[in-house]
Amino acid sequence: MRLSEAPKRSRAPGLTSLIDVIFLLLMFFMLASTFSIYQKLDVTSGAEGAGQMEQSPILLQVFAEGQLSVNGDRVKVEALIAALDDAGIEKVRPVAIIPAKDSTVQDVVSALEMLKTAGWSATIVGN
């Protein structure tokens, strides 16, 4: 007497591995993407032979960690526009930004962005 084998049940493929891979891809793309909003900031530097300036520029020296010097007077980045307004300086006067050796690019860009937002025309001078 020969008994037939019981039919084998077909197993559904395991979805756990597929779900893990999809989750890892989702995490990768979420972490790899940036949600920052970038804005255009024109950076101009002093050009050779630019000619005579009609008015003397305001000298803005940028130091590290948010320290600035406006025509020799020390101010913080947050108080830059208020210091320029309190001094009664007209916005038509150009601002010459001079980075100090210990300043970072972010310090200079922060000061430049603050000036441009407030309506000043600024030029980076120096190295």
Secondary structure, DSSP 4 states (H G I P E B T S, - for coil): --PPPPPPPPPPPP-HHHHHHHHHHHHHHHHHS--PPP------BPPTT----SSPPEEEEE-GGGEEEETTEEEEGGGHHHHHHHTT--TTS-EEEEE-TT--HHHHHHHHHHHHHHT--EEE---
